[in-house]
C-alpha cells in the first residue's frame, strides 16, 4: 500500500487557504492599540507619517475646523514636537514643546477662531510646519 503523497499544487493550495484564514482572523482579534483608530470625535493629525517630516494634514494644506473642535496629534515617527509660532491674540494654545517619540498622542480643543501656525522645531528647516484655520 502506497502512502498518500500530495502534489506540490495541493500543498500550495492548502497553504494559501490557511494563510487566508489566518489573515481574516487577524482583524477580529480586537484590542486595537492604535490611538488614531480609537473612537474619537474630532480631527486627527499624523506627526511624521511614514518617516516624512510633515504634519498630515497641515503641512501642505491647512487643516480647517470649526471652533470647539478637538484635534488629536499622533506621532508616527520619533523626535518631533509642536511649537506654536503664531495664533490669535486671545488664544492660549501652548502646543507640545517637549520632544516625543512614535505613538505619543496630544489633544487640544480650539475655541478661538483664527489662524494658527506651528512647527516641529527639530525639523522646521526641513519644512515641518503646519497651519490650522479655526472658523
N, C-alpha and C positions, 0 to 999 in steps of 0.2 A: 504494500500500500504506500503510495507516494504522498508526502505531506504537501499541504496547500502552500504554494509559493506565489503570493500576489505579484502581479506585474508592477513595473515601475509606475505606469499610468494610474493604477488603482491606488498605490501608496500616495502619489501626489494628490489625487482627488480626496483621499481621506485626510491628508494633512491640511489641504485647503479648507475643507469643511470644518475641521477642528479649529483652525485659525479664525474662520468667520464666526464661529460660535463664541470663541473667547473674546473677540473684538466686540461683538454685540453685547455680551455680558459686562464688559468693562464700563460701559456708560451707565449701567444700572447699579453700580456699587455704592452710590450715594456718598455723602461726606465730601463734597467738592470743597476744597480748602482755598480756592482761588477767590480772593476778596473782590475781584472785578465781576465775578459771576454771582455773588450773593444777591439776594433780593435787596434792591437799592432803588429808591425813588429820587433820582437826581441825575446829574451828569457825570460821566466818567472821563477822566483824562489819564492816558498812559504816559508814564515818565520813562523815557529812554526805551521805547519798544524796539525789539529786535536789535538791541545794541546801538541804535541810532541816537544821536544827540538832539532829540526833538521832544516836544510835548505834543501829544496827539489826542484830540485836536488842540489847536492853539498856536503852533509854530507857523504853519503855512497859511492857515485861515483862522481868524479869531473865533473863539467859542462865544456864541451869542446865547444868552439865557435871560429869563425873566427874573426880576427882583424876588428874593425869597427862595431861590433855587440853591440846593446844596450841591457842591462839586466834590467829587472824590478823586484824588490823585492816587494812582497805583504805580509803584516803582517796578518797572520791568527789567531794569539793569541797575548796576551799582554806581555809587559815588555821585549822587545827584541831590540837589536841594531846590527850594523855591524861595527866591529873594524878590520881594516886591520893589519895583523901581518907580512905579507911578500908580496913583489911584485917586479917586475923587477926594476933595478936601475933607469931607465929613465921614469918610470911610476909615475903618481901623483894622484892615487886614494885615496881619503880621507875617503871613507866609509860613514856611517851614525851613528856617535858615540852617539848621544842622544838616550835615551830610548823612544820607541814609542809603541802604542797600536794597537789593531785589526783594519784592513782596511787602515793603513798607507801604502803609496807606496813611492818608491825611485827608481830612474833610473840612470844608468851610462853607458857610451859608452866606451868600452875597445878598445883602439887604439894600445897599445904596446904589442907585442907578449911576452909570457912567462907564468910563473905560479904565481898565486895569492892565498894567504891563508888568510882567515878571520874567525872571531869568533863572537859569541854573548857573550859579557863579563859576564852578569849575569848568563849565563848557560854554559859557557865554560867548567867548571869542570864536567858537565853532558854530555859532548860530542857534544855540539852545535858548531861545527867547520865545515868549508867547504873550497873547493878548486875550482878554475876556471883555466882552461888552455886555453890560447888565442893562436891560431895558425896563 
